[in-house]
Amino acid sequence: MSYEEIYNQLSQLVAERFYLEQEDIKPETTFQHDLGADSLDIVELVMALEDQFGLQIDDEDAEKILTVGDAAHYIDEQRRSA
């Protein structure tokens, strides 16, 4: 799966979870500031990403994922190293 495919799936998932249009989601979109995600939203999003992409995201790594682009890069790196 290419980075573009990962980003496309990720932005679709984020748009659905936050009731937005996929076009409104950009790599620099922040989960907390731009989307208004609270800690529960973040936990639910991490679980959805784990299910969607078949990987495990450590709590330490999850804390470093601040933007949609960060998440896409993290997923891409994890899938390449698997």
Secondary structure, 3 states (H helix, E strand, C coil): CCHHHHHHHHHHHHHHHCCCCHHHCCCCCECCCCCCCCHHHHHHHHHHHHHHHCCCCCHHHHHHCCEHHHHHHHHHHHHHHC
